[in-house]
Amino acid sequence: MENCQVINWKEYSPGLPEIIDIDSVNKLPYKFRFSVKKILDMDWDFVKISKKLEFSTLFHWSDTWQSEEDLEKLMNYPENTAYVQEHWKSDEFFGYQLLNGLNPMLIERCTELPQKFRVTNEMVNKSFPESSLEREMKNGNIFLCNYERLSGFRGNVIDYEQQFLSAPFCLLHLTNERKLLPIAIQLKQEPSLSNPIFLPSDSEWDWLLAKIFVRNAEFNEHELHFHLLRTHLLSEVFTVALLRTLPQAHPLYKLLFPHTRYTLQLNIQARNTLISKDGIFSKYTAIGYGTDIQKFMQRAMSSLTYTSLCLPDDISARRLNDIPNFYYREDGQRLWDIIQRFVGGVLTYYYTCNDDVKQDTELQNWIGEIFKHGFKESDSSGIPKSFSKIEELVKFVTMVIFTASAQHAAVNNGQFDFGGWMPNFPSTLRKPPPSQKGIATEKSIFETLPNVSTTINGLTVLHVLSNQSSDRRRLGEYPEELFTDEKPRELIEEFKTDLKKLGQEIEKRNQSLAFPYVYLSPENVNNSVDL
């Protein structure tokens, strides 16, 4: 293959997916680089937001925020962020975010409490006085978020100040009014007298501080696991394998190439500026850089399975098929079906029987490289080593396109909406998890939250990462017109029609929502991991 002379693999970190063997954007072939328009858009957006934030505060950058009013002066927040600012303390919005926020990937239905999370019926019975915890679990009304992957990390040092993070359990209850509310939070994995279980009946500040520690755990799980690993790094694996194994005339190359746009340059830049030794994570997050971030991502890698990458299978595995107001599931399932129908139409046009799939050595080399270099030849991942049936190929390619487009949109595009109000999504915390109840105050909460410098730098990055460039290509936009056969062209037009119809239905649904879920509306989903 001609591409093999240019594109090679190299190890990124032990146990993690391999990456392209190019460490500078200038070494990338031109067809994989950003357009001049995108470069100018990103540079201008960075300058604009950083200056806006820098000049809107009179505090010294190492100062502690004194009040929410001081934070409000940072900027005129966009509509969604303003909603978060108003509702971030409420239990209802806290639960909503675990379904429809930046990370709808961790919550699962709970039928049995983890042994380390010793919640009793007496603790939570105020949430369902006419029932019991055991009965509510049996009825399917109890849900759990377990952040055990964050256990055991000491924390970063920022501005000569030790930072902290926790590995919480968070238990939630689905009420008769169809609201998902937190009912118990334990901030460390190991139960002890110095690790209390916080409850909504505790003081206002105790309960709010416990929820803030959960939101910080969300930051780390979201940014490193479900955003970086499961969309950016996997899309790079799919891209490098494609370029190394398939000729440009191959139908799968034509189908997938539009879903690789800008991914290689974006990831190279991220490794150089965001997750490098002197990058953003090193300077402004609790987990920092080095062995801790590697260890966390290795733990995350162990949970990376084929089932968890396929939305319908993942939702079933977490037993979330019938939880109400789960717009990520509703919109994601319909997008998955539309993509699968399109992929199936194209691939069954070129592969008329299973033997066509088995005998396509280039196709088999493609999936072989993904299994070897992306999933480290792990049989437990469930990733296929080869394809023997058309339906297997259709499902896998659907997952590849969904990951690069819809899944990335779901975990990326709302970063400033939810994280622009810093207390709702803090990148670090400056005090350890409380070891007893009754000591938290409003003052101690602001002493725990990030300082001014960390806040401003964090918001700048979140804004740039979630701001669409003017040369974006929405899902289904294929200006290269790589297919010459009439049938695939017809299928592309049907794909666009299906996406447009879904977008109209989502827009109609959103008109009745106080906080519209827009992240999987097709008009907001790009073809590729490109921002």
N, C-alpha and C positions, 0 to 999 in steps of 0.2 A: 504493500500500500504506500502511495506517495506521502500520505499524512504521517506515516510512522517515522519518516526521516525528520520530521519537525516536532511532532507531539509525542512525548514520552511520559512515563509515570515516575514519581518519586515519593518516598515516605514523608508524610507530614508529621505524624507523631505515632509512636508505637500503638498498635491496636485500632487506629482510626483509619477512615478511608484515605487512600492515596490521592495525590493531587497532581496537577500538571507540572512537569519539570521545567518550569519557567518562573523566575522570581522577579522579573521586571516587565512592566507593561510594554516597554520599548522593544522587548524581544518577541512579543506576540506577533503573529502574522496580521497584517492590516485588517483582514476581513473579520477578525475577532475583537477589534478595538472599538472604543466608544467613538461616536460621531463627534465632530467639532461642536455641534449644537448641544449634545448631552454634556460635554465637558464644560461648556460655558454656563449651562443651566445649573450644574452642580456647584461650580465655583461661585456663581453669583448668589445662589441660595445659601451657601455656607457663610459668605461675607455678610449678607443681609441679616440673617437670623442671629449671627454671633454679635454683630454690632448692636442690633436691637436689644439683645439681652444684656450686653455689657454696659450700655449707657442708661439702662432703665433701673439700675440699682445704685444706691449711694453707699452700700455696704462694702467693707473690705472683703476681698475674695475668701479669706480664711474665716470670716465671721459666721456665727450661728444665726439662722433665721429667728426672728423674735415673735413672729405672728403670721397668720394666714394673710393678713392685710399686706404685709411686706411682700409676700410671694405674689399676691395679686398685682402688684405694681410692676412686675417684670415685663408684662406685655398685655395687649388685648388678645385674649385667647380666642381661638376659633370656636364655633358653635358647639361641636362635640366635646372639646376640652372644657369649655365653660360648664357643660352639663356634668362632666366628671368632677369638676371643682365644687359644684354645688352638692353632689350626692355621694362623694367618695367615702364619707363616714358611715353611710347607711348600710345596714346588714343586707338589705334587699339588693342594692347595687353591687356589694361585695360578691354575693352569690351569682348575680347576673354575669359578672365578668368571668367567672370560672366556666361558663357555658359559651359566652359570646364575646369575650374580650380577646386579648392577644394570645392567650394560651388555653384553648378549649380542649387540650389534649391530655390532661392529667386526671381530671375528675372521673370517678367510676362509681357505680352503684355498690353499696356496702351491705353484705348479708351477714358478715361476721367481723367483729372488731379485731384489729391487730392486737396481739398479745401485749405489746408495749404501750398500747393506748387504752388505759384502764378507765374509760368513761362508764359511770354507773347510771342507772335509771334515775336515781335521786338527783344527780347533777343536772340532768337535761329535761326532767319531767315537766318543768314549767312551759316547755315548748309544745307539749302535747299532754295536757293534764288528764284527758280522758282515755289515754292510751299508754303505751310503754315503749321503751327503746327497742326491746325485743320484738314487739308486735309491729312497730314501724319499720324495722329492718325486714321482717317477714313480708310486709305489705309493699316493699320496694320503695320506701320513702326516705331512706337514709343513704347519703352519698359521702365519699371520702376523697380527700386529696392527701397524698403521702409524699413528702419531699425528702425521703430517706437518702437519696443520692447526694444530698448536701451535708450529710453527717460527717463530722470529724475534721472539718477544715478550720484552721486557726483564724484566717482572715487577713486581709491586706493591710498595709500601712499607707495612709494618704496624708500628705502634708505633715509628716512626723507623728500622725495620730493613728493608733490602732483602730481597725475596723472590725465589724462582727457580722456574722450571718448565722442563720439557724436552719434546722432541718425539721420543720413542723409536721404534725398531723392536724388536719382540719376536717371536722365532721359537720355535715350539713343536713338539713331536713327540708323536704318538700311539703309545704303546708297545703291545707285544703283549698286555699286561695291560689294555688299553683305558683307560689313564691318559693324560691330556694334560699334558705337562710342558714348562716353558720350558727352552730349550737355548742361547739366545744373546740378549743385549740390548745394543743400541747406543743411547746416550742422546741423541745429536744426529743430525740428518739427514745432515750432510756428513761423510764419512770423513776422519780425520786422525790424526796421532800422538797428539794430545791428546783423542781421542775413541775410547777403546778399546772393543772388544767384550767384554762381561762374560760369563762362563761359569759353570756350576754347579761346575766344578773350581777356580774361584778361591777366595779365602779366604771364610769364612762371612760376614764383615761386608761385603766388597766385593759379593758376590752379593745379600745382603739389601738393601743400599742401592740397587743397580740396580733391584731389584724394587719398592722403595718409590717411586722416581721414575716407574716405569710406573704404579703405583697412583695417584699424583698426576695423571698424564696422564689416567688413567681418570676421576678426579673431574671434570676440566674437560670432557672429551668427554661424559660422562654428564649432568652437571647442565645444561650450556648447550645441547648439541646434541640428544641423544636424549631428554632429559626436557623441557626448556623449549621448544625449537623444535618438536620433532616430536610432542609431545602437547599441551602447554598452548597454544602459539600457533596451531597448526593447528586445534585444537578451537575456539578463539575465531573463527578464520576461518569454519569450518563453521557456527558458531552465528550470527554476524553476518549471513552470507549468507542463512541460513534465515529469520531474522527480517525481513530487508529484502525478500525476494522471494516468500515463500510465505504465503498466507492460512492461518489456523488450521484451516480446513475441508479443506485439501489433505492427501491421504493421506501424503505424504512429511513434512509438518510433524508430523502425528500420530506417525509412526514415529520421527522424530528428536528431537522436543522433549524427551523424557525424558533424552536423552543430552547435553543442554546444561545440566543442573541445576548451579547454583553456579559454572559455569566463568567467567562474566564477572566476578563479584565477586572470585573467587580470583585471576584474572589482574591485575585492577586493583590489588589489595592487594600482589601480588608485585612489580609494577612500582614501587610506592611504598615498599616496605620491603626487598625482597630484592635487586633489580637496579637500584636508584636510586643517585644520587650518594653518598648517605650510608647506603646499605643494606648488607646482610650481605656481598654479594660485594665491595663496595668496601673493607670493613673487614677481612675475614677470609679472602680467597682470593688465590692467587698471581697470577691473571690480572687481578684488580681490576675497575675500572670505567672506562668512557670509550672511547677509540679502540681499545684492545686487544680489549675484549669485543665491540665492533661488528665489528672486522675478523675475529675468530674466527668469529662467527656468520654473517657474509657468506660465509666459506669453507665453513662447514657448509651454508649454503643452496644452494651450488652442487652439493652431493651429494644434495640432496633431490629424489628422483624418485618417480614413481608406482610403479615396480617396487620401490623400497626401502620403500615404505609398505604394500605388500601382502605379508604374511608368506610365503605359499607362493612367490611370485616372488623375494623377497629371499633366502630360504634357498637357492633354486636358483642365484641369481646369485653367492652366496658359496660355492657348491659344498659345502654342509654337510648335504646330505640324508641321509647315511649315517654321520655321526660319532656314536659311541655316547654314551649318558648325557647327551644334549642335551635336557633336560626343557623348556626354554623352547620349543624347536621342537615337541616331542611334544605338549605341552599346548596351545601356541598354535595349532598346525595343527588340532587337534580343535575348539578354540573358534572358529577361523575358519570351519570347515565348518558348525558349528551355527548361527553367526550368519548365514552365507550362505544356509543352507537356510531360516531364518526370514525373512530379508529377501526372498529369492526368492518365497516363498509369498505374502507380503503384496503385493509389487509386481506379480506376475503376476495377482493378483486384480483389481487396479485398472487395469493396463495389459495389455490382451488381445492387442495386436499392436504391432509396431515403430512403426507410424504414430501410435499413441496417444502414444508417447514423443516422437516428432519434433514433434508438433503441440502439445505442452504447453509453452506459452510461459513460464509461471511456472517450470517445471522447468528450461528452457533458461536462463532468467535466473539461476537459482540456481547452476548450474555455471559460467556465464559470469562471475559475480562471484567465485567461488572462483578461477578461472583468472587473472582480472585482479588481484584484490587480495591473494590468498594466494600465488600463484606468479608474480606480476609478469609475466604473459603470456609465460612462458618455454616455448618449444616443446620445448626439450631436457629439460624436467621430465617429459614424457610425460603430464601431466595433461590430460584431455580438455577441449576448449573447449565441446563440446556432446555430446548423446547422440542416437544414431540407432537403437540397439537396446536391447531390454529387458535383455539379458545384460550390456551395458556399464553400465547403470544399477545393476543388482544388485551387480556387483562393486564399483563406486565407493561405494555406500551401505554395503556390507559393510565396506570399508576405513574409512569415517567412523566407524561404530559401534565397530569393533575398535580404532581409534586412541584414542577417548575412553574406552573401557572396559578391554579386555584389555591393550593396549600400555601405557597409563598405569599400570595395576596392576603390570605386569612391571618397569617402571623406577622406580616410586615406592615401592611398599609395603615393600620391603626395605631402605630407606635406613638405618634405625637398626640393623637386623640386621647389615648389612655395614659400615656406617660408624660404628656406636656404639663400636667399638674403633678409635680414631683412627689408629694406625699402619697399619691396613689400607686406609684411605681418606682420606689427609691432604688438606686443602683448600689447603695451601700448604707450601712447603719453604724453609728459611732459609739454606741453603747451595747453591752452584751444583752442577751435575752434576760428579762427580769426573772429573778429566782424566787420571788414571793409576790403576793398580791398586796394592794393597798399603798404602793409607793409611787406609782406613776402619776404625773401631773402634766398639765399642758406644757409647762416649762421643760420638763424632762423629755417630753416627746420631741420638742424642737432641738434639744441637745442631742437626741438620738438620730434625727434625720440628717441627710448630707448637708455640708456647709455650702456657702454661696458659690465657691469655685466649682465644686463638684456638680452642683445643680445646673449652673450655666453651661458648663461643658457637656454635661449629659443631655440637656435639652437641645443643644445645638446639633448633636449627632442624631438624636431621634428625629428631629425635624428634617434633616437632610436625607436620612434613610427612608422616610415615609413620604417624601414629596415627589410626585410624578414629574418626569422630564417631558418636555414638549415634543420629543420625537418618539414617544412610547408607542408600542404596537400592542393593541388589545388582543385578547384571546380570539383567534379566528382570523386575524388580519395577516395575510400572506402575500405581501407585495412582490416577492421574488418570483412567484408563479413557477415553482420548481416542477410541478406536474404538467406533462404535456398531454396525457390521456384524458379523454373527455369525462369518463366516469369519476375519477378523483376530483375533478373540477366541479362536477355537479354536487358531489358530497360536501365539498367545502362550502358551497352556497347554502346547502341544507343546514350545515353546521352553524353558519352565521345566522340563519333564520331562527333556528332553535335557541341560540344564545340571545338574540334580540327579544324573543317571546319571553324567555325566562327573566330577562332584565325588566321588562314591563310588568311582569307579575310581582317581582320583588319590590319594585317601586310602589306599586299599589298597596302591597302589604305594609311597607314602611310608613305609609301615610298615617297609619293608626298607632305607630310606636312612638313613645316619648324619646327613645334613643334609637334611631333607625339603624338596622344592621345592613351596612352597605358594602362590606368588604368582599363578598362573593357575588355581588351583582356583576354580570359579565363586563359591563363597561368599565369597571374598576379592576379587572383582572388582566394582567399582561401575559403575553405568550411565554415569557421566560423570567428567570431570576435576573432582573436587570436593574434593581435598585435596592 
